[in-house]
Amino acid sequence: TVTAAPGKGEVRFTPTEFRQLTVRDPKLWWPNGYGDPALHDLKIELAANGQPSDTRALRFGIREVSYDLSLFDHVGQLRRVN
């Protein structure tokens, strides 16, 4: 349960405050041709004074993006960093 201050139109949720937002071992979403496009379902329900106010359901994907970078270290050796 979260209480929004009067006049505030936004509430932010973080995994630090709400552990249930942490996704353990998620199935990753892959672009077309690279693997299964795994999607997850999320349903958000809002209530005002104990009565349903609004509901939103959506599907989303979780991606991992990485980048390989080649760098020279302090002795001139080429190193790859991910």
C-alpha positions, 0 to 999 in steps of 0.5 A, a space after each residue: 500500500 502506498 499513499 500519495 500526497 494530495 495534489 501529487 500525480 506521481 508515485 515512484 516505486 524502487 526495488 530498494 523500497 519494494 522487494 517484490 519489484 526485483 525480478 530473479 532470473 528473468 526470461 530475457 526478451 530477444 529481438 526478432 531472429 535472435 531468440 524467443 521474445 519473452 514477455 512478462 505481464 504487469 497489473 497495477 490497481 489503484 484505489 481511492 478511499 478503499 474503492 477501485 479507482 483505476 487499473 492498468 495491465 501491460 506486457 513488457 520485455 527485459 533486455 540485457 545490453 552490453 558493449 565490448 570496448 578495447 582499451 590499452 592498460 598502463 603497460 600498453 597491453 590491449 584489454 577487452 572490457 564488457 
